[in-house]
């Protein structure tokens, strides 16, 4: 979550509620089939061991337009899967129109699993070969229980990211107050919107500060600075994934990486 744009804590709270809605959409409460719209080809008996495996999902980004208004856009993205575990990365994925259209519902639910032969990763993007081969995969069992993410007591951790020359405009106390303090905040608003079915509380990890030893100019997007912060924190904390910190993890970053305000992927544990 960038601290650029409208400079009030209320804007931050509204953005938090927006991305929580994006990653805990009420479509998960429906009784739906978790098979992709395109069934696996029965003629395919084995997977390419070198193929890139992804959970394909929709990432929504709230941003400020040239006219100063707030809008949102959607990007199809790949969360890479290695050894049957999702990594902490979220990569841009431009699927061919026919593949995207045939699997649109599964992408919007965040439960399309596929392998892409010949694909590679460059920075924040998945690069497709001239003639890519796509294989639709069955979702893992855990993804069949997504309705549990829309109710109950859930934990949230906050990562406050600074660079050598920039810090988020909101202090630790201001962030915690806006999320979990007295009066109107993210916690109370989400409880109201869910009619008391979903309650957020601060995870034991609480709010974590991380300082990247680079200037803000080195980062051209929210994803790039969050990726750097994630890599550094995993090394410092000895964790294989920051998803272990809480059910949801918010990254708060300084302004200077674009006009975006907040971004979140459907079914993802992280948002910024």
Secondary structure, 3 states (H helix, E strand, C coil): CECCCCCCHHHHHHHHHHHHHHHCCHHHHCCCCCCCCCCCCCCCCCCCCCCEEEEEEEEEEEEECCCCCEEEEEEEEEEEEECCEECCCCEECCCCHHHHHHCHHHHHHCCEEEEEECCEEECCEEECCCCCEEEEECCCHHHHHHHHHHCEEEEEEEEEEECCCCCCCCCHHHHHHHHHCCCCCHHHHHHHHCCCCEEEEEEEEEEEEEECCCCHHHCCCHHHHHHHHHHHHHHHHCCCCHHHHCCEEEEEECCCCCCEEEEEECCCCEEC
